[in-house]
C-alpha cells in the first residue's frame, strides 16, 4: 500500500546522532542547540534575551556546524588558543563553567549535562523534557538518579489508560499496563550488527519509490532524547533527490519529547497535523 503521508513525532532515524561513544563526535554537535535551549529556559545564560529563543538557537546552530564541528574534527591537533575560545563559547551557550567544559575536552555528554546544569541548586533536568527538574540524593554525582520528565508523566499516563480501557471501552483484564518495561529486551538488531542502527535509508527508498509520499516531523525544543537538530541533520543527509526535498516538512514546539503535554504545543501540533493531512491528500475533483 502506498501512503500519502507519514507523521513522525520526536523521531530518531539514525542512532549515530545520539550515541555518545568515543570517536563519535556527532552527538556533541547535534545536542548543543538543545543544551542551549535548556539553559535558556532555566535562565542560566547570562545576557541572553529571554523573549527570543529562536534567535539564540540560530546563533548556536551556526556555531555548532561551523567552529565547534571544526574544532572537534581536529582532535589533538586543536591549538590551545582555539580550545580556550571554543570552551568560552560552549560555556556561554550551555550555562556550564568554562573549566567544566575544558575538563570534558569540549565534549559534553547528555547525562553529565542534565546533572551539571543546576548542580548549584541541587537539581537535575529531564532528558525527555528538559523543562522538568528533579532532586537526587546528593549533588556530587556524575549523572542523575532518574529522569524527572519521565516520572512526572508515567503515573498520569497509566491512570488515564486504565480508566479509559475499563471505563469507556469496558475491557476488563488483570494484566498490568506497562508504559516502559525492560522485559521487552533484548531487541534484535541483527540487521545492524557492528554499526549504528539507522532506518534513514528505508525512508529515502520509500520516498523515492513513491514520490507522492509526504513526511511531517514534529520536534520539541527541550527534547534531549531525540534533539531537533539531530533530526535536521539526518534529513539533510538522506540523499533525497532535489525534487523530493519539498515532501518533508517540520514543526517545532516549545516543549519536550511529548510536546502534547504542553497545552499550547498540543494545540499547535493538532493544527499542524491537520494542515499536513489536508495537504498530503490530493483534492478530489
N, C-alpha and C positions, 0 to 999 in steps of 0.2 A: 504494500500500500504506500503510495506517495503522499506525503503530508504537505500542507500549505505552510505550516509554521511549527516551530518548537520554541517553548518558553523555558528558559533556564534561570533559576533563582539561586544566587550565591553559588555559582558553579566553579568547578576546577576541572580542567581538561588535561592538564599536564602537570604531574606532581614534581617535576624538576623545579617548578616555580615556587614550591612550598617546602621542600626538604632541605633543612639546614645541615647539609653534610660537608665535611672537609673537601675542599676543592670545587664546591658548587657555590658560586657567588651570586647566582641569580636571585635567590630569596632575599638576600640583604638589600639588593637594589629595589626589588619589586614590592617589598613590605614598607619601604621608607615613607611613602606618602601616607599610608595608614598609621604609621607611628606618629607622623606629624599631626594628622587629624585627631588622634587620641590625645596627644599632648595639648593641642589647641583646645579640645573640649574640656579638659581638666585644668585649663588655664596655667599651663606650665611653660608656655612660650613667652618670654619677656619681649615686650614690644610688638607682638603680633596682634593686629586688629581682630577683635572678637566678632565683628559683624560680617566678615568676608572669608569664609573657609575656602571657597573655590579659588580665590586669588592666591591664597597660601599654597594650595595643592598644585596649582600651575607652576609656581616657583620651585617647589620641591621636586616635582616630576622632571623638570628641566635639569635640575642638579643631579638627580638620581641617574638619568640616562646619559648625562654628559660627564661632568668632572668626577662624580662618585664612581660610576661604572669604570671609567678610565683608570682611576686610582686603584681599584680592586684588581683590575686586569694586570697591573704592573707588579703586584705581589711584593716580593722583597726588593724589587728594583725601584720602588717608590722612594723618592728622596725625602729626607727628614723635614725639610721646609714645606713640601707639599703635604706630607702627612699631618703636620700641625694645622695647615689651612683647612684640610678636609675634616679633621677632627672638630675644628671650631664650627664649621657649617653643620656637621652632624649634631653636635651638641645644641646648636641653635634651633634645629628642626625637630629634635626628639625630646627636648626637655631634660636630657641626661647631662651629667657633668662631662666636661672635656676630658678629664682624667679617666673616667669610666670608659669613654669611647676609645681612648688611646689604648687602655689596657685590654680592650676587646679586639684590638687590631683592626679597628674601624668596622667590625662586623658584629652587628647587634642581633643576637638570636632572639626569637619571638618570646620564649618563656622567660628569658632574662629581662626583656623589656617590660613585660607585664608585672614583674616583681619590682623592678628598679624605679619605674617612673614615679610612684607615690610612696616610695620606701620611707621617706622622712615623716609621712603622715601615718605610717604603719598600715597602709592599704595596698591592695593589688588591683589590677584592672583586668577585665574579662578578655578572653580570646575570641569567642563567638561574637561578642558585642562589647567593645572596649569602653562604652559609656558606664558599664556596671563596675562597682568596686567591691572587693572582698576583704576579709580580715584573716590573716594567718596567725598561727600560734606565736610566732616571733617575726621580727623584721630583718633578720640576718641571713635568711636562706637565699639560695641562688634562684629558685623558681617558686611559683605559687603552689599552695597545697591543693587548690581546686580552681575551677573556672566559675566565678560568681555569675557570669551571664548565663551559664547552664543551670546552676542551682536555683536561680531566680525564676526560671520558666518551667522546669521539669515537673514541679508539683502541680501548678495550674493546668498544664497540658494534660497530665494524667487524669486529674479530676474531671476536666471538661470532656475528655474522650469517654471515660467510664459513664458519666452522666448521659452523654449523647447516645452511646450504644445501648444502655439499659433503659433509658427514659424514652427517647424519640424512636429508636429502632426496635425496642422491645426484644433485644437479643441478650439472652442470659448465658453466661459462660464463667466458669470458675478459674479459667486461666488468667494470670496477671497480665496487664498490658505493659509491654516493655517499650520505652522510648529509645533508649540506647543501652545495649547489652553486649558485653564482650563475648558472650556464649555463641554468637554467630561466627566468631573467628575460629580457626584461621580461614580467611578468604583465599580463594585460589587466584594466584597471579601468574599462572603457568604461561600465559601469552606474553608476559612482560618480564620474564626472568632475566636477571643481570642487566636490567635497565630500568629507568623510571617509568612508572605507569603513565600512559598517555593515550587518550582517546581523541585527541585533536585531529589526527589523520582520518579517523572514522567520520567525523563531522565534515571535513573537507570533501571526502569522497561522496558523502550523502548529498551535499550541496552541489557538487559538480554533476553527479548523475541526474539529480532533479534540480534544475536551475530555477525552479519556482518555489523552492523551499526557503522560507524566511526564518530568521532566528532572532529572538529578543532575549537579551541577557540583563538581569537585574542585579545591581550591586549595592551594598551598604558601605558608606564611607568608613564606618567603625568596625568593619569585619576584618579581623586578623586571621581568621581561618582560611578564607578564600578572598584575599585582597583584590580590590577592583583593578589595581594597576597590573597585577599578575594576569588577570583575565584579558586586559587590553593587550598585553604583551603576547599572550598565546594567540589571540585573534589576529594580531598583526603578523604572526609567523605561521599562519595556516597554509600559506602558499596558494590562496584562492586566486582564481582569475580576476582580473580587474573588473570585469563586468559583473561579478558576483559579490563584490565588496559591499554594495549597497543593500544586499539582502540581510545584513547583520545590523541590528540597532541595539542600543543600550540605554538603560535607565539607572539613575543614581539617586540614592536616598540617604538622608542624614540619620541613619540607624545602623544596625549591625547585620549579622548573618540572617537573622529572622526579622527583616525590616518591617514585617507586618505587625509586630508587637508595638510599634510606634504609630499612633493613630494618623498623624499627618502623612507618614510614609505609606501606610496602608491605603489611604485614600488616593495618593499619587500613584501607587503601584496598580490599584484597581483601574484607574483611568488610563494608565499607560498600557496595561494588558488589553483592556477593551479596545483601545485605539489600534494596537498591534493586530488583534484578531480581525478587526474590520479591514485593515489594510492588507492583510495576508490572504484574505478570501476574495477571489475575483468577484466583481459585481455581476449580478445576474441581469441579463438583458431581457 
